[in-house]
């Protein structure tokens, strides 16, 4: 055997037949559920620490300029979460392990009769899990900090009192972990599964190339574009989403023709999406997005798939301009 086959994670909620044919879907779902619980637990700790950091910027609340106050809040969150990152990374590394093991076991079925010196205890596997988990933990904490900082700045620019801003932050803290953890788990389980397979193929000494297999009708244009393409085992695929040595290429996306305002736009990209969508209807207006698209609500940012009929979302009439001191920034603009 000289070419290994790698298949992407999901099309909507269905696992690729190549994966489902080698690995019990129940085991994959179990790995997802475990990683999701880890992510939820630590994201709650991070958001709780961020809430506590609000006390550190209470002095001079009324006198300090909005941006300066929000930046001070961001620094206070950094201090409050500094000790959480290491444990978050350790737990995430443990959560990635089962999927790495499953991917390695699946790859072994392609290598009958070949002795492969690889297991989850292999130095390469341990190094990847620790390094990837550390980067993941750091990124999640930074994203949470920026989410809380942006929520505070939004409240300040709207003239809210300290108590109102505190309530806004509590709402964000209560909601953020659940929907983010689900997306994290779905993405990282398949990334880990692919990594386990790649490492096993490398350890075999007989695999020289890898092929991306993705012919599912619901997969996106980018992933379908990779279908059947072959790379050297150590090479990468590239697209507008970046560089990656194995599936997945990306987590979620937005439909074209969705209007977004920003006064600091530095770049943009678009990609084909073919899958289940959610259409929001509000007083004759419509917005169609992918299920994981975040929407601003009184309870904070929520993935569209978790909204219920009758829920409130932030919006404004098209004819109504933004308040003079509120720039049309993507982080502050309402969803509608």
The 8 nearest C-alpha neighbors of each residue, nearest first, counted from 0:
[[1, 2, 206, 205, 110, 3, 109, 207],
 [0, 2, 206, 207, 205, 208, 3, 209],
 [3, 1, 208, 209, 206, 207, 0, 4],
 [4, 2, 209, 210, 208, 206, 5, 1],
 [3, 5, 210, 209, 211, 212, 2, 6],
 [6, 4, 211, 212, 210, 3, 7, 209],
 [5, 7, 212, 211, 213, 17, 8, 4],
 [8, 6, 246, 247, 9, 213, 15, 5],
 [7, 9, 189, 14, 247, 15, 6, 246],
 [10, 8, 14, 13, 11, 15, 12, 7],
 [9, 11, 217, 218, 13, 12, 14, 215],
 [10, 12, 13, 9, 274, 275, 217, 218],
 [13, 11, 10, 9, 14, 8, 15, 185],
 [14, 12, 9, 10, 11, 15, 8, 16],
 [15, 13, 9, 8, 19, 16, 12, 18],
 [14, 16, 17, 18, 9, 19, 8, 13],
 [17, 15, 19, 18, 20, 14, 21, 13],
 [18, 16, 20, 15, 19, 6, 21, 5],
 [19, 17, 20, 16, 21, 15, 22, 14],
 [18, 20, 16, 22, 21, 17, 24, 14],
 [19, 21, 17, 18, 16, 22, 23, 15],
 [22, 20, 18, 19, 105, 17, 23, 108],
 [21, 23, 19, 18, 20, 24, 105, 101],
 [22, 24, 25, 26, 19, 27, 21, 20],
 [23, 25, 27, 26, 19, 22, 28, 14],
 [24, 26, 28, 23, 27, 29, 22, 30],
 [27, 25, 29, 23, 24, 28, 30, 22],
 [28, 26, 24, 30, 29, 25, 31, 23],
 [29, 27, 31, 25, 30, 26, 32, 24],
 [28, 30, 26, 32, 31, 27, 25, 33],
 [31, 29, 27, 33, 28, 32, 97, 98],
 [32, 30, 28, 184, 34, 29, 33, 35],
 [31, 33, 35, 29, 30, 34, 28, 36],
 [34, 32, 30, 36, 35, 31, 29, 37],
 [33, 35, 94, 37, 31, 36, 184, 32],
 [34, 36, 32, 38, 184, 180, 33, 37],
 [37, 35, 39, 33, 34, 38, 40, 32],
 [38, 36, 34, 40, 35, 39, 41, 33],
 [37, 39, 35, 180, 41, 36, 40, 42],
 [38, 40, 176, 36, 42, 37, 180, 41],
 [41, 39, 37, 43, 38, 42, 36, 44],
 [40, 42, 44, 43, 38, 39, 45, 87],
 [41, 43, 45, 39, 176, 44, 40, 38],
 [42, 44, 46, 41, 40, 45, 47, 39],
 [45, 43, 41, 47, 42, 46, 48, 40],
 [44, 46, 42, 48, 43, 47, 41, 49],
 [45, 47, 49, 43, 172, 48, 44, 42],
 [48, 46, 50, 44, 49, 45, 43, 51],
 [49, 47, 51, 45, 46, 50, 79, 44],
 [48, 50, 46, 76, 52, 47, 51, 45],
 [51, 49, 47, 52, 48, 53, 46, 168],
 [50, 52, 48, 53, 49, 54, 47, 79],
 [51, 53, 49, 54, 55, 50, 75, 76],
 [52, 54, 55, 51, 50, 56, 72, 57],
 [55, 53, 57, 52, 56, 51, 50, 58],
 [54, 56, 53, 52, 57, 75, 58, 72],
 [55, 57, 54, 53, 58, 72, 71, 60],
 [56, 58, 54, 60, 55, 59, 53, 161],
 [59, 57, 60, 56, 55, 54, 61, 62],
 [58, 60, 62, 61, 63, 57, 56, 68],
 [61, 59, 57, 58, 62, 63, 56, 68],
 [60, 62, 59, 63, 64, 58, 161, 57],
 [63, 61, 59, 60, 64, 58, 65, 68],
 [62, 64, 60, 59, 68, 61, 65, 67],
 [65, 63, 67, 66, 68, 62, 61, 69],
 [64, 66, 68, 67, 155, 69, 63, 152],
 [67, 65, 69, 68, 64, 70, 152, 63],
 [68, 66, 70, 64, 69, 65, 71, 63],
 [67, 69, 71, 65, 70, 66, 63, 64],
 [68, 70, 72, 66, 71, 67, 152, 148],
 [71, 69, 73, 67, 72, 68, 66, 74],
 [72, 70, 68, 74, 73, 69, 67, 75],
 [71, 73, 69, 75, 70, 74, 56, 68],
 [72, 74, 70, 76, 71, 75, 148, 144],
 [75, 73, 77, 71, 76, 72, 70, 78],
 [74, 76, 72, 78, 52, 77, 73, 79],
 [77, 75, 79, 49, 73, 74, 78, 52],
 [78, 76, 74, 80, 75, 79, 81, 73],
 [77, 79, 75, 81, 76, 80, 74, 82],
 [80, 78, 76, 77, 48, 81, 75, 52],
 [81, 79, 83, 77, 82, 78, 76, 45],
 [82, 80, 78, 83, 79, 77, 84, 76],
 [81, 83, 80, 84, 85, 79, 86, 78],
 [84, 82, 80, 81, 86, 85, 87, 45],
 [83, 85, 87, 86, 82, 88, 136, 81],
 [86, 84, 88, 87, 83, 89, 82, 133],
 [87, 85, 89, 88, 84, 83, 90, 82],
 [88, 86, 84, 90, 85, 89, 136, 83],
 [87, 89, 133, 132, 91, 85, 136, 86],
 [90, 88, 86, 92, 91, 87, 85, 93],
 [89, 91, 93, 87, 92, 88, 86, 94],
 [90, 92, 94, 88, 93, 89, 132, 87],
 [93, 91, 128, 132, 89, 95, 94, 90],
 [94, 92, 90, 96, 91, 95, 89, 97],
 [93, 95, 91, 34, 92, 96, 90, 33],
 [96, 94, 92, 93, 98, 97, 191, 91],
 [95, 97, 99, 93, 94, 98, 100, 92],
 [98, 96, 100, 99, 95, 30, 101, 94],
 [97, 99, 192, 101, 100, 191, 96, 188],
 [98, 100, 195, 192, 191, 96, 102, 97],
 [101, 99, 97, 103, 98, 102, 119, 195],
 [100, 102, 98, 104, 103, 99, 97, 105],
 [103, 101, 192, 195, 196, 105, 99, 104],
 [102, 104, 195, 196, 100, 106, 105, 101],
 [105, 103, 101, 107, 106, 102, 100, 108],
 [104, 106, 102, 103, 107, 108, 21, 101],
 [107, 105, 196, 103, 108, 109, 104, 102],
 [106, 108, 110, 104, 109, 105, 103, 111],
 [107, 109, 106, 110, 105, 111, 104, 21],
 [110, 108, 107, 106, 111, 105, 3, 0],
 [109, 111, 107, 108, 113, 112, 106, 0],
 [112, 110, 113, 109, 108, 107, 114, 106],
 [111, 113, 110, 114, 115, 107, 108, 109],
 [114, 112, 111, 110, 115, 203, 107, 205],
 [113, 115, 112, 116, 203, 110, 111, 117],
 [116, 114, 203, 117, 202, 113, 199, 107],
 [115, 117, 202, 114, 118, 203, 199, 121],
 [118, 116, 115, 121, 199, 202, 119, 198],
 [117, 119, 120, 121, 116, 100, 103, 124],
 [118, 120, 121, 124, 100, 125, 117, 96],
 [119, 121, 118, 122, 125, 124, 117, 123],
 [120, 122, 118, 124, 119, 123, 117, 125],
 [123, 121, 125, 124, 126, 120, 119, 127],
 [124, 122, 126, 121, 125, 127, 198, 120],
 [125, 123, 127, 121, 122, 126, 119, 128],
 [124, 126, 122, 128, 127, 123, 129, 121],
 [125, 127, 123, 129, 124, 128, 122, 130],
 [128, 126, 130, 124, 125, 129, 131, 123],
 [129, 127, 92, 125, 131, 126, 130, 132],
 [128, 130, 132, 126, 127, 92, 131, 133],
 [131, 129, 127, 133, 132, 128, 126, 134],
 [130, 132, 134, 128, 133, 129, 127, 135],
 [131, 133, 135, 88, 92, 129, 134, 91],
 [134, 132, 88, 136, 130, 135, 131, 129],
 [133, 135, 137, 131, 132, 136, 138, 130],
 [134, 136, 132, 138, 133, 137, 131, 139],
 [137, 135, 133, 139, 88, 138, 134, 132],
 [136, 138, 134, 140, 135, 139, 133, 141],
 [137, 139, 141, 135, 136, 140, 142, 134],
 [140, 138, 142, 136, 141, 137, 143, 135],
 [139, 141, 143, 137, 142, 138, 144, 136],
 [140, 142, 144, 138, 143, 139, 137, 145],
 [143, 141, 139, 145, 144, 140, 138, 146],
 [144, 142, 146, 140, 145, 141, 139, 147],
 [143, 145, 141, 147, 142, 146, 148, 140],
 [144, 146, 148, 142, 143, 147, 149, 141],
 [147, 145, 143, 149, 144, 148, 142, 150],
 [148, 146, 150, 144, 149, 145, 143, 151],
 [147, 149, 145, 151, 150, 146, 69, 73],
 [150, 148, 152, 146, 151, 147, 145, 153],
 [151, 149, 147, 153, 148, 152, 146, 154],
 [152, 150, 148, 154, 149, 153, 164, 147],
 [151, 153, 155, 149, 154, 150, 69, 156],
 [152, 154, 150, 156, 151, 155, 149, 157],
 [155, 153, 157, 151, 159, 152, 156, 164],
 [154, 156, 152, 158, 157, 153, 159, 65],
 [157, 155, 153, 158, 154, 152, 325, 65],
 [156, 158, 154, 155, 159, 153, 325, 152],
 [159, 157, 155, 156, 154, 160, 153, 164],
 [158, 160, 154, 157, 155, 163, 164, 161],
 [161, 159, 163, 162, 164, 158, 155, 154],
 [160, 162, 164, 163, 165, 159, 60, 57],
 [161, 163, 165, 160, 164, 166, 159, 167],
 [164, 162, 166, 160, 165, 161, 159, 167],
 [165, 163, 167, 161, 166, 162, 154, 151],
 [164, 166, 162, 168, 163, 167, 161, 169],
 [165, 167, 169, 163, 164, 168, 162, 170],
 [168, 166, 164, 170, 165, 169, 163, 171],
 [167, 169, 171, 165, 170, 166, 172, 164],
 [170, 168, 172, 166, 171, 167, 173, 165],
 [169, 171, 298, 173, 167, 168, 172, 299],
 [172, 170, 299, 168, 174, 169, 173, 298],
 [171, 173, 169, 46, 170, 174, 175, 168],
 [174, 172, 170, 171, 169, 175, 176, 43],
 [175, 173, 171, 172, 176, 177, 170, 299],
 [174, 176, 172, 177, 171, 173, 179, 178],
 [177, 175, 39, 42, 179, 180, 174, 178],
 [178, 176, 180, 179, 175, 39, 174, 181],
 [177, 179, 181, 180, 176, 302, 175, 182],
 [180, 178, 182, 176, 181, 177, 183, 175],
 [179, 181, 183, 35, 38, 177, 178, 182],
 [180, 182, 184, 178, 183, 179, 35, 185],
 [181, 183, 185, 179, 184, 180, 186, 178],
 [184, 182, 180, 186, 181, 185, 187, 179],
 [183, 185, 35, 31, 181, 187, 182, 34],
 [186, 184, 182, 183, 188, 187, 31, 181],
 [187, 185, 183, 184, 188, 189, 182, 250],
 [186, 188, 190, 184, 189, 185, 183, 191],
 [189, 187, 191, 190, 98, 185, 186, 184],
 [188, 190, 192, 191, 8, 187, 186, 193],
 [191, 189, 187, 193, 188, 192, 247, 194],
 [190, 192, 99, 194, 188, 189, 193, 98],
 [191, 193, 102, 99, 189, 98, 195, 194],
 [194, 192, 196, 190, 191, 195, 102, 189],
 [193, 195, 191, 197, 196, 192, 198, 190],
 [196, 194, 99, 103, 102, 192, 198, 193],
 [195, 197, 103, 102, 106, 193, 199, 194],
 [198, 196, 194, 200, 199, 195, 193, 201],
 [197, 199, 201, 195, 200, 196, 202, 194],
 [200, 198, 202, 196, 201, 197, 103, 117],
 [199, 201, 197, 203, 198, 202, 206, 196],
 [202, 200, 198, 199, 203, 204, 197, 206],
 [201, 203, 199, 204, 200, 115, 198, 116],
 [204, 202, 115, 200, 201, 205, 199, 206],
 [203, 205, 202, 201, 206, 200, 207, 115],
 [206, 204, 203, 1, 207, 0, 200, 201],
 [207, 205, 1, 2, 200, 204, 208, 0],
 [206, 208, 1, 232, 2, 231, 205, 209],
 [209, 207, 231, 2, 232, 230, 206, 1],
 [208, 210, 3, 2, 230, 232, 229, 4],
 [211, 209, 229, 4, 228, 227, 5, 3],
 [212, 210, 5, 226, 227, 228, 6, 225],
 [213, 211, 6, 226, 227, 5, 210, 4],
 [214, 212, 226, 215, 223, 6, 211, 7],
 [213, 215, 223, 226, 216, 212, 218, 227],
 [214, 216, 218, 217, 213, 10, 15, 223],
 [217, 215, 218, 214, 273, 10, 274, 219],
 [218, 216, 274, 273, 10, 215, 219, 11],
 [217, 219, 10, 215, 216, 273, 223, 222],
 [220, 218, 272, 273, 222, 221, 271, 223],
 [219, 221, 271, 223, 222, 224, 272, 270],
 [220, 222, 224, 223, 219, 225, 270, 271],
 [221, 223, 225, 224, 219, 220, 218, 226],
 [224, 222, 226, 220, 225, 221, 213, 219],
 [223, 225, 221, 222, 226, 220, 228, 227],
 [224, 226, 222, 223, 228, 211, 227, 221],
 [227, 225, 213, 212, 223, 211, 224, 228],
 [226, 228, 211, 212, 210, 225, 229, 213],
 [229, 227, 225, 210, 226, 211, 230, 212],
 [230, 228, 210, 209, 227, 211, 208, 231],
 [229, 231, 209, 208, 234, 232, 210, 228],
 [230, 232, 208, 234, 233, 207, 209, 229],
 [231, 233, 208, 209, 207, 234, 230, 206],
 [232, 234, 231, 235, 244, 230, 208, 207],
 [235, 233, 231, 232, 230, 244, 236, 243],
 [236, 234, 244, 243, 242, 237, 233, 230],
 [235, 237, 243, 242, 244, 238, 234, 245],
 [236, 238, 242, 241, 235, 243, 239, 240],
 [239, 237, 240, 241, 242, 236, 221, 248],
 [238, 240, 241, 268, 237, 270, 269, 242],
 [241, 239, 238, 249, 248, 242, 237, 268],
 [240, 242, 238, 239, 237, 243, 248, 236],
 [243, 241, 237, 236, 235, 238, 244, 240],
 [244, 242, 235, 236, 245, 237, 248, 241],
 [243, 245, 235, 236, 234, 242, 246, 233],
 [244, 246, 243, 193, 247, 5, 235, 194],
 [247, 245, 7, 248, 190, 193, 6, 8],
 [246, 248, 7, 249, 190, 8, 245, 189],
 [247, 249, 246, 243, 240, 222, 250, 245],
 [248, 250, 247, 251, 240, 186, 246, 252],
 [249, 251, 186, 252, 182, 248, 247, 183],
 [252, 250, 291, 249, 292, 289, 253, 290],
 [251, 253, 289, 254, 292, 250, 272, 291],
 [254, 252, 288, 289, 255, 292, 251, 257],
 [253, 255, 288, 257, 256, 287, 252, 272],
 [256, 254, 257, 253, 269, 270, 271, 258],
 [257, 255, 258, 254, 259, 253, 287, 269],
 [258, 256, 255, 254, 259, 286, 253, 287],
 [259, 257, 256, 260, 255, 335, 286, 254],
 [258, 260, 257, 261, 329, 332, 328, 327],
 [261, 259, 327, 329, 328, 258, 262, 332],
 [262, 260, 328, 327, 329, 263, 264, 259],
 [261, 263, 328, 327, 264, 326, 260, 329],
 [262, 264, 261, 265, 328, 329, 327, 260],
 [265, 263, 261, 266, 262, 267, 260, 329],
 [266, 264, 263, 267, 262, 261, 268, 329],
 [265, 267, 264, 268, 263, 269, 261, 239],
 [268, 266, 269, 265, 264, 239, 270, 259],
 [269, 267, 270, 239, 266, 240, 255, 252],
 [268, 270, 271, 267, 255, 239, 253, 254],
 [269, 271, 272, 220, 221, 268, 219, 252],
 [270, 272, 220, 219, 273, 221, 269, 254],
 [273, 271, 219, 220, 274, 270, 254, 252],
 [272, 274, 217, 219, 218, 271, 275, 220],
 [275, 273, 217, 272, 276, 11, 218, 10],
 [274, 276, 11, 289, 277, 273, 290, 217],
 [277, 275, 289, 288, 290, 274, 278, 287],
 [278, 276, 288, 287, 290, 289, 279, 275],
 [279, 277, 287, 286, 280, 288, 285, 276],
 [280, 278, 286, 285, 287, 277, 281, 284],
 [279, 281, 285, 284, 283, 278, 282, 286],
 [280, 282, 284, 283, 285, 279, 335, 286],
 [283, 281, 284, 280, 285, 279, 316, 335],
 [282, 284, 281, 280, 285, 279, 286, 316],
 [283, 285, 281, 282, 280, 286, 279, 335],
 [286, 284, 280, 279, 281, 278, 287, 283],
 [285, 287, 279, 278, 288, 280, 284, 335],
 [288, 286, 278, 277, 279, 285, 276, 254],
 [289, 287, 253, 277, 254, 276, 292, 290],
 [288, 290, 276, 292, 291, 253, 277, 252],
 [291, 289, 304, 303, 292, 277, 276, 288],
 [292, 290, 302, 289, 303, 251, 293, 304],
 [291, 293, 302, 289, 290, 303, 288, 294],
 [294, 292, 302, 301, 300, 303, 291, 295],
 [293, 295, 301, 300, 334, 302, 303, 296],
 [294, 296, 300, 334, 313, 299, 312, 333],
 [297, 295, 312, 299, 298, 313, 300, 311],
 [296, 298, 299, 312, 311, 295, 313, 170],
 [297, 299, 170, 296, 171, 174, 300, 167],
 [300, 298, 171, 296, 297, 295, 170, 301],
 [299, 301, 295, 294, 293, 296, 175, 171],
 [302, 300, 293, 294, 303, 299, 295, 305],
 [301, 303, 293, 291, 292, 304, 305, 294],
 [304, 302, 290, 305, 306, 292, 293, 291],
 [303, 305, 290, 302, 306, 291, 277, 292],
 [304, 306, 303, 302, 307, 301, 178, 290],
 [307, 305, 303, 304, 310, 308, 302, 301],
 [308, 306, 310, 309, 305, 304, 303, 311],
 [309, 307, 310, 306, 311, 279, 280, 305],
 [308, 310, 307, 311, 306, 312, 281, 280],
 [311, 309, 307, 308, 306, 312, 296, 297],
 [310, 312, 296, 309, 313, 297, 306, 308],
 [313, 311, 296, 295, 314, 310, 297, 294],
 [312, 314, 333, 296, 295, 334, 335, 311],
 [315, 313, 335, 333, 334, 312, 316, 332],
 [314, 316, 317, 335, 319, 333, 313, 318],
 [317, 315, 319, 318, 314, 320, 335, 284],
 [318, 316, 319, 315, 320, 335, 314, 321],
 [319, 317, 316, 320, 315, 321, 314, 322],
 [318, 320, 316, 317, 315, 321, 322, 314],
 [321, 319, 318, 322, 317, 323, 316, 315],
 [320, 322, 325, 323, 319, 327, 326, 324],
 [321, 323, 325, 324, 320, 326, 157, 156],
 [324, 322, 325, 321, 326, 320, 327, 156],
 [323, 325, 322, 326, 156, 321, 157, 327],
 [326, 324, 322, 323, 321, 327, 156, 328],
 [325, 327, 328, 324, 262, 321, 323, 261],
 [328, 326, 261, 260, 262, 332, 325, 329],
 [327, 329, 261, 330, 326, 331, 262, 332],
 [328, 330, 261, 332, 331, 260, 327, 259],
 [329, 331, 328, 332, 149, 261, 333, 327],
 [330, 332, 328, 329, 153, 333, 327, 149],
 [331, 333, 329, 328, 330, 327, 334, 260],
 [334, 332, 314, 313, 335, 295, 331, 315],
 [333, 335, 294, 295, 314, 313, 332, 312],
 [334, 314, 333, 313, 315, 286, 312, 285]]
